Amino acid sequence: MRVLMQFGGCFLFGLVISVLVLGAMMFAGAFGFIDLWLFTGKPLAGLALWLLPAGFWQGLTGVVDAAHNPAVRSFLELCAALGQGALVLAAGFFRLWYRHAGGVE
């Protein structure tokens, strides 16, 4: 349980950093890099829209045929890209901060 809490804290910290990096890139006008970052969220968002039933997406968003709505797809791609970035950062932070000589206790 302790390991999950530690990794959850690292993930939360990674998510905050991902949002700050996104804001800094928007402020700097690096929209080409933002488009590449959002491109990484497309496969996971497409898979989620395809696998989960239409009733789930309609109940969640309130949009009929949400799987084919470009606004829903775009927002889900953004969330997936931010989550993937946070997960990579969390793995690095977890390894950096909680690595023990004999492994994780």
Secondary structure, 3 states (H helix, E strand, C coil): CHHHHHHHHHHHHHHHHHHHHHHHHHHHCCHHHHHHHHHCCHHHHHHHHHHCCHHHHHHHHCCCCHHHCHHHHHHHHHHHHHHHHHHHHHHHHHHHHHCCCCCCC
